[in-house]
Amino acid sequence: MPRPIQAVVHLDALQHNLKIAKAAAPNAEVYAVVKANAYGHGIERVYSAFQSADGFALLDLAEAQRLRALGWQGKILLLEGIFAVDDLDVCAALDLSFSLHSQHQIAWLTQFQQINPDAKFDVYLKLNSGMNRLGFQAHEYTDIFKQVQAVGNVRSVSHMTHFSDADGERFGLDGIEHQHFIFNKTIQGLAGKTSLSNSAAILRHHQTLHCDIVRSGIMLYGSSPDYPAHSIQDWNLRPTMSLRSEIIAIQTVQAGDSIGYGSKFIATQQMRIGVVACGYADGYQRLSATGTPVLVDSVQTQVLGRVSMDMLTVDLTAVPQATVGSEVVLWGKSSQGEILSIDEVAAGSGTVGYELMCAITARVPVRIES
């Protein structure tokens, strides 16, 4: 019998969450972001659920090649653009769009015009409106725009920026207000489509923020982009990945007994604890503290002590019926339908749901559930 841990990918939830994104941005094209192997879910696994998207956004050529191999003939956007002039051969062959955020990328594009003058590309010119990560400064943007327009290989130029604080406030103000103002002022009078919104902006600012293309990422995968201000239930999102295992042993400890490496938890009374086949080698965070929520037989309880490589321990006080073989849900949905948000679990180790879903390791088998 195999070790009883598995990750379950819920196709119906992926489809549902995409519908939520489309409903929130009814006048925009909705791209499904599938970078990082679809946030750990697997591009090949999520593809059938996302075929109603208007396009896909991802990071590298290998991911784009996988999408084309699956039969996708629509739009694909490389969010970080190209990394060398040779990448443009693949972009031309696969009909890929890409961002331009630096002068060396423009130089490669200009160089490629001499290599393949017949290739035509739809490019996204990135404005650094305040994220200060990638993109051109506002004062140089118009000149860069004209420079890119003059490149013979360029078929169209769209305008793109990325919000740093769409999930909350920035210096006490609305989180997108400052960047949105800079973006609108900078592109005023310049032709081209616009791409602004990430998941947080789609959900929080859809009534006031208008653009042609939105990039829906984490919301598609059942995590709230502005947790804890809003939960997935608040946004009507559904969990798309469930990490499930089982109790493999039960111990009874006495007051004063410690549990696990480093004796990080000391029992104050007699209690039953369950040992679960899941550890940091499976992708569960070692930093997850005592009190991190977990479901045992669909009842919420907590992790106790330090997570080890292959096991963790849970409090069975609230689950007296639990026994060896009882279902344990580390995050997601139990077989009975009870939900434990990945955001709640991530908070137990001071991180976000993104990291947990991306961290599932290769030794965890994955099952697709429609």
N, C-alpha and C positions, 0 to 999 in steps of 0.2 A: 504494500500500500504506500502511495507517495505521501510525503509530508503534507499535512492538511492545510497549508496556506495557499491562497489563490487571490488574484485580482480579477474582478468582474467588470467588464465594460458594458454599459447599458446603452444600446443604440437608440431606444425610444426616448431616453432622456436627452441624448445629443440632438436628436431631431426637434424635440420640444424646445430646448434652449435656443436653437437657431431660429425657431419661430418667434420666440420672445424678442430676439435681436431685430428681426425683420419688422415686427409690430412696433418696436420703439423707434425705428428709423424707416418709416414707410416710403419716403421719397428719395432714399439713397440706395446705392448698390451695397450689399452686405457681403464683405469678404470674411471667410472663415480662416482664422490664423491657426496654422498647423505646425508652427516651428517647434523645435525640441521634441520631434517625433510625436506631434499632436499632444503636447504637454504630457508626455509619458503614456498616452493612451495607445499610440501606434497609428501611423498614417493609414496603413492598409485596413486597420480595424474601424476607423471612424469614417472612412471615405463614403461608404454607402449612405450614412446618415447625413452627410453634408453636401450631397449632390445638388440640393436646391439652392446652395449659396451662389452668389453672383461671381465669385472668384475665390481664390485661395491666396493667402499671404504666408510666407515662410522665409527661411534664412539662406539656405545654400542650394547649390545646383543639384546635389544628390537628392534632396527632398523633392525638388521640382521634377527630377527624372522619375522618381517613384510615382508621383501623381500622374505624369503622362503615361507611364507604364500601366496604370490602373484604368486608363481610358479617358481621363479628363482632357477635354479639348478647349475648355474655356480659359479665362484669365488667370494668370499666376503672377504674383508680385514678389520680388526679392526685397525684403525690408531693409537689409543692410547694403543692397546693391552688389556690385561686382568687386572682386578682390584682385583681379589681374586682367590684362587685356585679353588673354586667351579665354576668359569666361564669356566674352561676347560671342565667340563661335557657338557655344552651347546655348546662349540666350537666343541667338538667331535661329538655331536648329529647332529649339523647343518653343519658340515664340513667347519669350518671357519678358515681362516688364520689370523695371528695377529702379530703385531710388538712386539719386545722385546727391551726395552730401559733402564731397570734397573735390578740390581741384585736380587731384591725381586721377580720380575717376573720369572727369571730363577730358583729361589728356588722353586716357586710354580710349575713350569713345571717339575722340578726334583722330587718333592713330588708326583705329579700326576702320575708319572711313576710307583710308587708303587701301586696306586689306580687302574689304568687302563693301564696296559702295552701294550695293543693291539691298543690303540688310536695312530694315526699318524697325525702330524701337519706340515704344511708349515709355517715357521716363517720368519719374516723380522727383521733382526738385524739392529738397528738404530744407526748410527754414528752421534755424535754431531760434525759437521764440522764447526760450527761457529754461529749457531742459538742460542745456549746456552739455550735451553728449555728442550728438551728430548734427550736422547741418551748417548752412551758411548764415552769417550774420545779416541782420535786417538791412544795414547800410550798404551792403554789397549785393543784395539779392537781385535787384532789378538788372544790374549789369550782368550777373551770372545767368539770369534767365535769358537775356538777349544772346549771350554767348552760346548757350545750349541750343536755343532755337536755330542758330546759324549752322549747327552741325548737320551735315547732309543725311546722316543716318537716323536723325530724330524725326519721328512721325508726329508725336504730340508730347506736350509738357504739362503735367499736372502739378499742383502745389500741395505740399505735405508738411505737417508739423506733428509733434507729439507732446501731449500734456504731461507735466510732471506731477500735478496735484488735482487731477480730475476727480479723485476719490474723496476730496475734502476741501479744506481751506488752504490758502497761501497767504501767510502774514495777516491772518484775520479777515481776509476777503475771500470771495468765491474763488475756488481753486483754479478755474480756467480763465477768469476775467482778464488778467494781465496778459497772458499769452494770446488769448483770442483777439484782444485789441491790437497787439503787435502784428499778428498774422493778417488781419483784415486791412490794416493800414499799409502793410508792406506789399500785398498783392493787388492793391487797388489799381485798376486800370490794366492789369495783366490778364491776358486770356488764359483759359485752362480750367480743368476741373479741380476740385479741392478734396483732400482727404485729411480729416482731423481726428475723428472720434475713435478712442479705444473703448473697452468695455465699460469703464466707469463713466465716461462721457456719454456713451449711448444710453445708459440707464438713468443717469442723474440729470443730464442736460439736453435731452432730446427735444424738449419743447422750445428751447431758445437757440440751440446750436444747429445750424444747417450746413450740410456739406454734401458732396456728390457721392463719396465713397467712405464707408465706415469700416473699421478693422476690429471685428469682434473676436476677442481672445478668451480670456479666463472665464467669462460668463458662459461660454459654450460648454465648459467642462464642469459646471456645477459648483463654482466657487464665487462668492460675492466679492466684487472688486473693491467694495468699500466697507468690508467687515472691520469692526463690529457695529458700525453705524447702521448697516442693514445686513440682514441674514439672507440666505438664498430663498427662504420662505417669503421674505418681504418683496423680493424681485420675481417671485414665482419661477424660480429656477429649480432644476432637479439634479441630484447627484449623478454623475456619469461614470464614476469609478468607485467600486466597493472593494476594500481590502479585508478579506475574511480569513479567519483561521479557526482553531479549536483549542479547547482546554486539553492539555496532554497529561497534566498531573495536578493533584490537589494536596496542599499541605495545611495542617492546623498549627498555628503558632501561638505562643503564650505572650502575655505582657512582658515587655523587655526584650523579646526576640527581634533580631534584625533581619532584613530581607535584601538579598542581592549584594552585588559588588559595592564596596565602600560603605556598607551599612547605612545607606541614605534614608531608610525608613525603619523606625523602631515602633513595634506594636505597643499600644497602650492598654490593650486587653486581648483576651483570646479571640482569634479570628481565623476564618478559612480564607486561603488565598489560592487562586488558580494560576497555573503556569501555562503560558500561551506560546504556541509555535510561531513566533514572530520576533525579529530583532533588527538591529541596525544593518545587518548584512542583507536584509530584505528590503531596506529602504526606510524603515521606521526610524524616526530621529532618536539618537542616543540622548539628546538633551531634553527629551520629553520628561517633564517633571511629575512627581507624585501628584495625583489629582487630575491628570490628563484624562478626559472622558473616553470611555470604551463601552461597547454593548456586549453583554453576555446573555444569551437567550433573549435578545431584544430588550433587555433591561439595562439602563445606563448605570455604570459603576465607574471605577477609576483605576488607573495604573498606580502601582505601588513600587517604590524604589527605583533603582537605576536599570534602564534598558540594556540588555547585554546583546552579544552578537546574534544569537539565534533564538533567544527567549525573552519574554517579559512577564511580569507577574501582575495580577489584578485582584482587587478586593471582591470577595464573593459574599460579603455581608448582606447585600441587598438582593442576592440571587441564591437563596438557600437550596433551591432545586438543582443548581448547576452541578454537573458531573463531568467526568472525562468524556470528551466528544461533544460537549456543549459548544454551540456556535459562538464565535467571537468576531465582532465587527470592529476593526480598528478605525475605519471611517467608511462612510457611504450608507448603503441600505442593507438591512438584514433580510434574510429569506422570508421573514414575516412582514416586511414593509416598513419597519421602524427605521428612522433616518438619524444618522449622526453626521452632522456637517463636517467636511474636511477642514473648514475654517476654525471650528471649535477645537479640533485636534491640533491644528497648526499652532494655535495660540498657546498650547501647553508647552511648546518648545520655542516660543518667541519668534515664530516664522510665519509664513503665509502658505495658503493651500497650494500655490504654484509649486513650491519646493517639494512638498510631499508627493504630489502626483508625478513630478518629473524624476523623483528619486527611486522609484520602484526598480529593483535590480533584476538582472536577467534570470536569476534562479527562481523567481516567483512566476509560476504558470499563470497565463491569462486566459480567461474564458469570455466569450462574447455572448451577451444575453440581449435578445431583441424585445 
